[in-house]
Amino acid sequence: MFDRLPEYPWQQLKPFSALAAQHPGGAVDLSVGSPVDPTPKVIQEAFVAGANAPGYPSTAGSLELREAIAEWFARRRAVPGLTADNVMPTIGSKEFISFLPMYLGMGPGDAVVQPEAAYTAYAVGAALVGAECISEDNPDNWPANAKLIWINSPGNPDGKVLDVEFLRRCVERAREIGALLASDECYAELGWDGKWATETIPSILDPRVIEGNLDGVLAIYSLSKQSNLAGYRAAFAAGEAGLVKAIVNLRMHSGMNTPAPVQKAMTAALRDEAHVAVEREVYRKRRDVLLEAVRAYGFEVSNSEAGLYLWATLGEDCWASVQRMAELGIVVVPGTFYGDHSPNHVRFSITATDANIAEAAKRLHEATNLR
Ligand SMILES: Cc1ncc(COP(=O)(O)O)c(C=O)c1O
């Protein structure tokens, strides 16, 4: 069992972090997507107000929280009509993503499908149950033995947004195969380019996608990014009530309940739109500064129309770009961390302080002038 997963891949970045640290100005770490801005006061206060919690918290989530999630879907994601029975909290979304194949009873002979450039936890979930993991963006090529299909919009690492038409095709194909279509949407309030600057980024639960039929689809969302809550482990899932109930039952047996103060904090976070709007502007500015510098240096930026990353290529092996950036004291992630389809890309994260983003941009510009 212990060899089902390799050593955590981020260890491979250590030599590059060490090299970056030798820069006279120190390392600017743009590798991790971990938020750096303060958790908004309104959320901290709700957390503290919930601190007296002697009893076990509800695995299904408090009614107050579940109603807040359903209301948020209606208000912010253009998904009306969900009820408290359609939603459930998770302990951050990474655990849920990693254990969903197990909840579905998957094992050897089954396949999990993930995007070609994919957040790492989808493959982890497949590996933990001994299922095959297939990286395939084209629904026409999704295999018949797939029991779980992950899509991710806006994507990590590539910032790609899937539109309504494509999502409809995904649902159609997943239903043809009889697979659960799980849509990881945690960057959906962070759209930047083209129509996604103003239009709602569509959820898999959007009525234009599923026409009110929740069967076989599940939306996953996390408050880690938009609310600076990664340290709280605050996320949720939404879908057909029977599926939600069945998963909650397994989680109840195994103690996967979200702490009560975190449930209070989540409720406050979902009801307050102001802090999300503020954080969004903070990221917009950081993204503008970094994007300009990354392009000036010579990177071609792919997709990246939403979310917290710039997915960029110099047309060379990603490790060569990682090395190049480390020599400037900037740590970025090689595309190979996200599957075999992106050997020439690297990921820059915009979840760094204004000062660090400005410093990275300065170094990129200085290096551009020397090239
Ligand atoms: C696409 C995607 N899904 C899920 C997560 C996990 O978020 P969390 O476990 O903090 O909810 C991340 C975190 O970076 C992510 O990028």
The ligand as a Gaussian input file, in Angstrom:
#p B3LYP/6-31G(d) Opt

LIG

0 1
 C       -7.888000      22.599000      -8.735000
 C       -7.763000      22.475000      -7.266000
 N       -8.640000      21.726000      -6.607000
 C       -8.573000      21.579000      -5.283000
 C       -7.596000      22.193000      -4.543000
 C       -7.526000      21.932000      -3.068000
 O       -7.937000      22.959000      -2.320000
 P       -8.247000      22.773000      -0.788000
 O       -7.873000      21.388000      -0.372000
 O       -7.466000      23.813000      -0.097000
 O       -9.715000      22.981000      -0.642000
 C       -6.657000      22.992000      -5.182000
 C       -5.594000      23.631000      -4.417000
 O       -4.657000      24.179000      -4.916000
 C       -6.750000      23.139000      -6.587000
 O       -5.878000      23.887000      -7.260000

